[in-house]
Amino acid sequence: MFILFLSTIAYLTPAATAFGNVGWKYYLLFIVLTVINTPIVWYVFPETKGLSLEEIGEKFGDEVVVHLADIAGERREHLDQESFSQDEKPVPISAPQHIETVETGSIE
């Protein structure tokens, strides 16, 4: 974010003078910079869509002890069951359920 704001200052400070001298051609600067930066971002920045936090951490150099993505679904469910005590069962993630409210007496 810091570099974004620095570059914004660097481009917008001379913008009034640049538009006065070269007019619409100042937009070419932004087009050229976008054309240069797009392949850099595409090939250098790691893709994190659809990855777990552990997998994202691994892409950025963190050591990951257990790779859950490589475990079959049956084994993963078994590990989930082992990680909870008998009193605590994992709550499946689902759509919000309708919650009925009980109306209480008014406070005077």
C-alpha positions as CSV (number, residue, x, y, z in Angstrom):
1,M,0.0,0.0,0.0
2,F,2.9,2.3,0.8
3,I,4.4,1.9,-2.7
4,L,0.9,2.3,-4.3
5,F,0.5,5.7,-2.5
6,L,4.0,6.8,-3.4
7,S,3.5,5.9,-7.1
8,T,0.1,7.7,-7.0
9,I,1.9,10.9,-5.7
10,A,4.6,10.5,-8.4
11,Y,2.0,10.2,-11.2
12,L,-0.6,12.8,-10.0
13,T,1.7,15.6,-8.9
14,P,2.9,16.4,-12.4
15,A,-0.5,15.5,-14.0
16,A,-1.8,19.0,-14.3
17,T,1.4,20.2,-16.1
18,A,1.6,17.0,-18.2
19,F,-2.0,17.4,-19.4
20,G,-1.4,21.0,-20.2
21,N,1.7,20.2,-22.2
22,V,1.0,16.9,-23.9
23,G,-2.7,16.5,-23.4
24,W,-4.3,13.0,-23.8
25,K,-0.9,11.5,-24.5
26,Y,-0.2,11.5,-20.8
27,Y,-2.7,8.5,-20.6
28,L,-0.2,6.5,-22.6
29,L,2.1,6.5,-19.6
30,F,-0.5,4.6,-17.6
31,I,-1.2,2.2,-20.5
32,V,2.5,1.4,-21.0
33,L,3.0,0.8,-17.2
34,T,0.0,-1.5,-17.2
35,V,1.4,-3.5,-20.1
36,I,4.7,-3.8,-18.4
37,N,3.4,-4.7,-14.9
38,T,0.7,-7.2,-16.0
39,P,3.2,-10.0,-17.0
40,I,5.3,-9.3,-13.9
41,V,2.3,-9.8,-11.6
42,W,1.1,-12.8,-13.6
43,Y,4.4,-14.7,-13.4
44,V,5.9,-13.5,-10.1
45,F,3.0,-13.3,-7.7
46,P,1.8,-16.6,-6.4
47,E,-1.8,-17.7,-7.0
48,T,-3.7,-18.2,-3.7
49,K,-7.3,-18.7,-4.9
50,G,-8.9,-21.9,-3.4
51,L,-6.0,-22.7,-1.1
52,S,-6.1,-23.2,2.6
53,L,-4.2,-20.8,4.9
54,E,-1.6,-23.5,5.5
55,E,-1.0,-23.9,1.7
56,I,-0.8,-20.1,1.3
57,G,1.7,-19.9,4.1
58,E,3.8,-22.6,2.4
59,K,3.8,-20.6,-0.8
60,F,5.3,-17.7,1.2
61,G,8.0,-19.8,2.9
62,D,6.3,-21.1,6.1
63,E,7.0,-24.7,7.1
64,V,3.8,-26.8,6.9
65,V,3.8,-30.0,9.0
66,V,0.6,-31.6,7.7
67,H,-0.6,-31.3,4.2
68,L,-4.4,-31.6,4.5
69,A,-5.0,-31.2,0.7
70,D,-3.2,-34.5,0.1
71,I,-5.3,-36.5,2.5
72,A,-8.4,-38.4,1.2
73,G,-11.8,-37.2,2.4
74,E,-12.4,-40.3,4.5
75,R,-9.1,-39.9,6.4
76,R,-9.7,-36.1,6.8
77,E,-13.1,-36.8,8.4
78,H,-11.4,-39.3,10.8
79,L,-8.8,-36.7,11.8
80,D,-11.6,-34.2,12.4
81,Q,-13.4,-36.7,14.7
82,E,-10.2,-37.4,16.6
83,S,-9.5,-33.7,17.1
84,F,-12.7,-33.1,19.1
85,S,-13.4,-34.7,22.5
86,Q,-16.5,-36.8,23.0
87,D,-18.5,-33.8,24.3
88,E,-17.6,-31.6,21.4
89,K,-18.7,-32.6,18.0
90,P,-17.7,-30.7,14.9
91,V,-20.5,-28.4,13.7
92,P,-21.1,-28.8,9.9
93,I,-21.0,-25.5,8.0
94,S,-24.3,-24.9,6.3
95,A,-26.7,-22.2,5.4
96,P,-28.1,-20.1,8.3
97,Q,-31.0,-21.8,10.0
98,H,-34.2,-19.9,10.9
99,I,-34.0,-18.9,14.6
100,E,-37.1,-18.5,16.5
101,T,-37.1,-15.8,19.2
102,V,-39.0,-15.8,22.4
103,E,-40.6,-12.5,23.3
104,T,-39.9,-11.5,26.9
105,G,-41.9,-9.1,29.1
106,S,-41.1,-5.4,28.8
107,I,-38.9,-3.7,31.3
108,E,-40.6,-0.9,33.1
